[in-house]
Amino acid sequence: MTLPLAPDELLSTTRSVRKRLDLERPVPLELVRECLEVALQAPSGSNQQGWHWMVVTDAGLRRQIGDYYRRSYERYSVGREQRNAHLSDERQAVGTRVASSADHLAEVMGDVPVHVIACITAGEELPAGNQAGLWGSLLPAAWSYQLAARARGLGSAWTTLHLPYEKEIGELLGIPPQVRQGVLLPTAYFTGETFRPAPREPLDTVLHLDRW
């Protein structure tokens, strides 16, 4: 069963869920498989479908991934206030709320019931120059997974902060060196009722018609 969400509502209310992930309620693997079946319908360059999906449910493995994630996040969060000092008061307030939820996710990552890592065959060395073609063949499918999860009452969060430890996590999970990780999607049921569209900058501040 899926939630009765119209397309625009699904697209505008699929949020990164951090504080509202339900760490106690088990997630059926079959439900994750349903979401991945939807993800496999996403476009990929030349229809090569070079993606792979690492689904981690083992508590010990999740705990180790969580440890790597927390170490990476601690380094990332140093100097955060200084980096955001140039933002408007309104944007700083938003940043403070996001930082609070990100702090929480870093603390509980190892307890989130399911970790989905979207990967793609790319070789041990990533191609030089613009890599849009490579990642464009994976990340739309990862977003499709998040949309399918939202429609089934699951929450997820888009994060790449595990990537400083990509090699270590790859070895932990037996991922071949030529298969590169693109995004980590911690997945759980969410608490609360629903989600609202998030505030965004007005379209005209980022829209360029014919010329910049």
C-alpha distance (Angstrom), angle and dihedral (degrees) to the residues before:
residue distance angle dihedral
M1 . . .
T2 3.78 . .
L3 3.79 129.8 .
P4 3.84 116.7 -98.1
L5 3.81 95.0 -107.5
A6 3.79 122.0 151.8
P7 3.83 113.6 -134.8
D8 3.81 95.6 -102.5
E9 3.80 91.6 46.9
L10 3.80 91.8 49.6
L11 3.80 91.4 49.8
S12 3.79 95.3 46.0
T13 3.82 98.6 42.9
T14 3.80 100.4 45.3
R15 3.79 97.4 108.2
S16 3.78 135.1 173.6
V17 3.80 101.2 -95.6
R18 3.79 116.7 -152.8
K19 3.81 114.6 140.6
R20 3.79 93.0 32.7
L21 3.80 97.8 55.6
D22 3.80 109.0 122.2
L23 3.80 104.1 -129.8
E24 3.80 94.7 -176.2
R25 3.79 104.1 51.8
P26 3.83 115.0 83.5
V27 3.81 117.4 -126.9
P28 3.82 114.3 -137.9
L29 3.79 111.0 -122.3
E30 3.80 89.0 -138.0
L31 3.81 89.2 62.8
V32 3.81 90.6 53.2
R33 3.80 89.0 49.2
E34 3.81 90.0 53.2
C35 3.80 89.9 53.9
L36 3.79 91.7 48.8
E37 3.82 91.4 49.5
V38 3.82 86.3 58.8
A39 3.81 90.7 46.2
L40 3.81 90.8 55.8
Q41 3.81 89.0 65.4
A42 3.83 91.1 66.6
P43 3.82 119.9 109.5
S44 3.79 122.2 -96.3
G45 3.79 131.7 -176.9
S46 3.82 111.0 -79.0
N47 3.82 85.2 -10.3
Q48 3.81 88.5 -82.8
Q49 3.83 93.6 144.8
G50 3.79 92.1 -156.3
W51 3.77 92.9 165.5
H52 3.80 128.0 120.7
W53 3.79 127.8 -167.0
M54 3.79 121.5 -144.1
V55 3.80 109.7 -161.6
V56 3.79 112.7 -169.6
T57 3.80 119.5 -166.9
D58 3.82 101.0 147.6
A59 3.81 107.9 112.9
G60 3.80 94.8 -141.0
L61 3.80 93.5 50.7
R62 3.80 91.9 46.0
R63 3.79 89.9 51.0
Q64 3.81 91.7 52.9
I65 3.81 92.1 47.6
G66 3.80 87.6 49.3
D67 3.81 90.4 53.6
Y68 3.81 91.8 52.4
Y69 3.79 90.2 45.6
R70 3.80 93.2 51.5
R71 3.81 92.1 49.4
S72 3.79 90.5 51.6
Y73 3.79 92.4 45.8
E74 3.80 92.9 50.8
R75 3.80 89.9 57.5
Y76 3.80 92.3 44.1
S77 3.81 94.0 50.6
V78 3.81 94.3 54.8
G79 3.81 108.8 106.5
R80 3.81 93.5 8.9
E81 3.82 93.4 136.5
Q82 3.80 91.1 50.8
R83 3.80 91.7 50.1
N84 3.81 90.6 52.5
A85 3.80 96.7 43.5
H86 3.82 93.0 102.4
L87 3.82 93.3 56.9
S88 3.79 123.9 101.6
D89 3.79 118.8 -97.8
E90 3.79 89.4 -105.2
R91 3.79 93.2 51.8
Q92 3.79 91.2 45.1
A93 3.81 89.5 54.1
V94 3.80 89.5 52.3
G95 3.79 89.5 47.2
T96 3.79 91.1 52.5
R97 3.81 91.5 53.6
V98 3.80 92.0 47.3
A99 3.80 91.0 47.3
S100 3.79 90.8 52.7
S101 3.79 92.1 52.9
A102 3.81 91.1 44.0
D103 3.81 90.0 52.0
H104 3.79 88.5 53.6
L105 3.80 93.8 49.4
A106 3.80 90.8 50.7
E107 3.79 89.2 54.9
V108 3.81 96.6 48.2
M109 3.82 103.2 30.7
G110 3.79 92.2 109.8
D111 3.82 90.1 54.4
V112 3.82 97.6 52.3
P113 3.84 105.2 113.5
V114 3.81 97.9 -129.6
H115 3.79 132.5 27.4
V116 3.81 115.6 -165.0
I117 3.80 114.9 -168.6
A118 3.80 115.1 -169.0
C119 3.81 111.2 -148.1
I120 3.79 137.7 177.3
T121 3.79 134.8 -160.5
A122 3.79 104.5 -108.4
G123 3.80 110.0 140.9
E124 3.78 127.6 -101.8
E125 3.82 91.0 -78.5
L126 3.78 117.3 51.1
P127 3.83 115.3 -128.2
A128 3.79 117.1 -94.1
G129 3.79 121.0 -113.5
N130 3.77 126.0 14.9
Q131 3.79 110.7 7.4
A132 3.80 96.8 -173.5
G133 3.80 92.1 116.6
L134 3.79 92.4 54.0
W135 3.80 99.3 46.7
G136 3.79 92.3 35.1
S137 3.79 85.8 66.3
L138 3.80 92.0 58.8
L139 3.80 113.8 25.7
P140 3.83 97.8 62.7
A141 3.81 87.3 57.6
A142 3.80 90.6 50.2
W143 3.82 89.8 52.9
S144 3.80 89.5 48.2
Y145 3.79 87.8 54.8
Q146 3.80 90.0 53.9
L147 3.80 91.7 49.3
A148 3.80 91.6 49.3
A149 3.79 90.1 48.3
R150 3.81 92.0 50.8
A151 3.80 90.0 50.8
R152 3.80 89.0 54.9
G153 3.79 96.4 49.3
L154 3.80 96.2 -97.6
G155 3.78 127.2 128.1
S156 3.78 126.5 -147.2
A157 3.78 139.0 175.0
W158 3.80 128.4 -140.5
T159 3.80 111.1 -133.4
T160 3.79 138.2 155.2
L161 3.80 97.5 179.3
H162 3.80 91.0 110.3
L163 3.80 90.9 66.1
P164 3.83 97.1 89.5
Y165 3.81 82.3 68.7
E166 3.80 95.9 39.9
K167 3.81 92.3 124.2
E168 3.79 93.8 49.1
I169 3.80 93.4 46.0
G170 3.80 90.5 45.2
E171 3.80 90.4 54.3
L172 3.81 91.0 45.7
L173 3.81 91.1 54.7
G174 3.81 98.1 35.2
I175 3.82 94.0 -115.1
P176 3.84 109.8 164.9
P177 3.84 114.0 -112.7
Q178 3.81 92.5 -117.5
V179 3.81 90.9 58.3
R180 3.80 109.1 82.4
Q181 3.78 126.8 -158.4
G182 3.81 118.0 -123.6
V183 3.79 107.9 176.6
L184 3.79 140.8 -5.4
L185 3.81 116.1 -135.4
P186 3.81 112.7 -169.3
T187 3.79 105.4 -159.4
A188 3.81 133.6 -161.8
Y189 3.76 141.2 134.9
F190 3.79 110.2 -79.6
T191 3.77 128.6 -126.1
G192 3.81 123.3 -130.3
E193 3.76 128.2 37.4
T194 3.78 110.7 -74.9
F195 3.82 145.8 -43.7
R196 3.79 135.1 -97.9
P197 3.80 130.1 -144.4
A198 3.81 110.8 -86.9
P199 3.82 124.7 -119.9
R200 3.77 111.9 -94.8
E201 3.80 135.8 -179.1
P202 3.82 112.3 -92.4
L203 3.80 113.1 -86.5
D204 3.80 92.9 -120.3
T205 3.81 91.0 62.6
V206 3.82 90.5 64.3
L207 3.81 103.1 26.3
H208 3.82 118.4 104.1
L209 3.80 117.8 -173.7
D210 3.81 117.2 -159.9
R211 3.83 92.1 -35.4
W212 3.83 133.7 35.3
